[in-house]
Amino acid sequence: MTGLIWLWVTLAAAAFAALTAVFVWFNNRCIKTTRYRVEIPDSPKLKIVHLSDLHGKAFGRGNSKLVARVKAEAPDFIAFTGDIIHLYTPKNKEVALAAVSALKEIAPFIYVAGNHEMRNKGYRFLRRDLKEAGAEVLDDNTALVSGITVVGLNGASLRNDKINKITPDVSPKILLAHEPQFFEKYARAGYDLVLCGHAHGGQWRIPFTGVGLYAPGQGKFPKYTSGVHTDGKTKMIISRGLGNSEFPLRLFNRPEIVVIEIN
């Protein structure tokens, strides 16, 4: 009888371990698409795919699963808000550049650097490689993309007054900036729409609440981890990102593609 009990205990433990492994895999490998509609006065009708925080991660060979999901949306342009790599390793750079090369065949790929790119002097070489792969790199500058003004704030410029120097006196305009905790600064600069990442959705989210547990730059139970936030005329949309950073697991927080339809 004792042997039978131990058999059932062993089988139950194995089943629990298997279910846990599937749950963790699902939370970290299965991409979720989140959709928003935004009204911006005088903006052309646009569809934007917003990606962030790849951290050198591959969803299928050559990021084929990610590319297929983006292609199915037929966006006017793709906005990437930083941390395309995690470390300056050959593998991370290979994954990032292959993703850019494939995605720019779908639509213009507009990129701004995050904190991971700015961690060492290797960014000047990565920046060159990203451009060669087909990215339009907006490091503290502006471009007219699909009929709307898009400004990119480099990850190294978030804590100074650079935004005041580079913001054009035009309307409407969109800002790409890596970190969301500077939302008040972005709103004061007069942007209609701000796209950010960085917070990874709070990494672990409390089920059914949308509350994240931790985000860099914000600490425990951060305010800005996902969704739409409004300050006056400015709306900020935060991507929960695709990859992982120092903490390797997401829970109740799947990798995310954000699709934004304007007007």
N, C-alpha and C positions, 0 to 999 in steps of 0.2 A: 504493500500500500504506500509506504514511504517513497519507494522508487517511482510509483505512478504520480505522486504529488510533485516530486522534483521534475519529472518529465513535463507536466503541465506548467510548472513555474518557468522552466527553461523555454518552452514554446511561447509562453506569454511574453517573456522578456525579449525573445528574438523578434516576435511580432511587433512589440512596442519599438524596438530599435529600428526595425525596417520602416515602420510608419514615420518615425521621427526623421529618418534619413530622407524619405520621400518628401516630407513636409519642408525640411530645410532646403532640399534641392528645388522644390517648387517656388519657394520664397526668394531664391537667389538666381534662378535660371529662366523663369517664365515671365516674359515681358508683358506688362499691362499697358494698355493705351488709355489715357485720360483725355477727355475732350472739354474744351471751353469755347464759349462764344463771347466776343468782346465787341462793344460798340465804341468806335473812335470817330469823332466828327471829322469829316473831310478826308478820311482815309479811303484808299481804294479797297475793294473787296479782296481779301487775302486769306490764304491758308498757310500757316506756318507749322512746321514740325520742330519742336523744341527738344533738344537732347542735351544731356549734361553728365559729367562725372563718369565717363567710361572707365577711367583708371586702368587702361590697357586690357580690358576684359573682352573676350570674344564670345559671341553668341553664334555658334556654328563656325565652320571653316570660313575664314575671311569675313567674319561677322555677317554671314549670309542671312541668318534669321532676322537680324536687326535691319539689314538692308532691305529685305523683302517687305518687312512691316512698314518701313518708311516709304518705299516705292508704291505700295498699295494706297497710300494717302494722297499721292500726286500733289505734293505741296508746291507753293510758289517759291519758297526758300526754306532752308534748314538752318536753324540757329543753334549753335553749340556754345554753352556757357561755361567752359573751362574744365580742367582736370581730365583731359583726354588721355593722359598717361598717369601712372602712379609713381613710377621710378624711372630714371633715365637708364633703362636697360635695353639692349637690342630687341628683346621680345616685346616689351611695352611699346617701343617706337614702331616696330614692324606692324603690330596690331592696329595702332592708331592711324598710321599712314595708309594702310590697306583700307580701313574703314572710310577715311576721307576720299580716297581715290574712287571707291564704289559709290559713295553717297553723292558726290558732286556730279555724277552722271545722271542723277535723278533731278536735282535742282541746285541752284547756287548754295554753297556751303559757307555760312558766315560764322566766323569763330572768334572767340575772345579767350585769353589765357586765364587760368585759375591759379590758386596758390601752389599746386604741385608743379606746374610748369616753371614757376618763378623761384623754385627752391635752389637752383644753382645756375651757373653761367651757361649751361648747356641749352638754355632756351633759345639763344640766338641761332643755334644750329637747327633746333627743332622747328623754330619759326620759319626758317628758310625751307626746310623739308615739307612743312605743311603747305606752304605756298606752292611749291613744286608739285605737290599731290593734288592741288586744285582748290585749296581753301582760300577764302578771302579773309585775311587776318586783320581784325579791327582792334589794334592796340592803341587806345587813346586817339582814335580817329573816327571818321564818319564816311558812310557810303549811302548812295541812293540805291535801294534794293526793291525791285518790283513796285516802284512808284512811291515808296515811303522812305523817309530818312531813318537810318539805323546807325546808332553810335555804340562803339565798344569801349568799355572801361577796363583797362588792363588790371590783372589781379594785384599788381604792385601799386596801383594808384587808388585803391579803395579808401585808404585812411588819410589821404591828403585832400587838397582842394582842386585836384586835377579836373574833376567833373565840371567845375565852374568855368574852366578854361576851354574845355572841348565841346561843351554843349552848344549847338547852333541855335540861333534865334529863328526857328522855323516851327511849324506845326502842321500836321502831327509828326511825332517822332517816337522811336522805340529805342530803349537802352538795353544792351546786353552787359551784364555785370555778374561776376561769379557769386558773390556773397550777399545773402538777403538781409542781413541784420542792419544794413545801412539804408533801409527803405526810406526813412525820413529825409535823408540827404538826396536820394534819387527823386523823391516827390518834390522837394523844394526846387530842384533844377527844372521842373516843368515837363517831365516826360509823360506821355499818354499811357505807355505800356512799358514795363520793365520785366525782363526775363532773367531769372537767377537759378542757381543750383546750390551746391556746396553742402547743404545740411543733410543730405542722404535720407530725407524723410524722418530724421530723428533716429535712424538706424534700426532700433527695435520700437515698434509702435504698439500701444495698448489696443487690443482688439475692440472694434466697434466704436472707438472714440476719436480716431485720427490724431491721437496725442503721441508724439515721439519722446523718447527718453533722453536723448543727448544729441547735441550738434556742436561742432567746433565753432568757436567764436560766440556761442550763446550759452553753452553749459547745459545743465539738466532742465528737462521739460521746456525746450526752446519754443519761442513764439512763432518763428518762421521756419517751417519745415516742408510745407507743400501747399497747393491750392492757390486761391486768389485772395489778395489783400488789397484794400483800397485806402488811399489817403488823398482826399480832394478829388481831382480829376485823374489821378495816377492809379493805375492798377498794376500790381506786381503778381506775376505767376511764377511759382517755384516748382521746378522739376525735382522729384525725389531721386533722380539720377539712375544710372545703369549699373555701375560697378561698386566695389567696396574699397575702403581706404585702410587705415591701420587696423580697424576692427573688421574681421573678415566675413561676418555673417549679418544678413538682414532677417528680421522676423516680423511677420504680418506687414510686410513692406516690400512688395515685389519691385523689380526694376521697372522703370517707367519711361514711356514715350508720351510726350505731351503734344496734342494737336490743338491748335488755336485757330479759330475762324473769326476773322474780323469783318464786321458789318455784314 
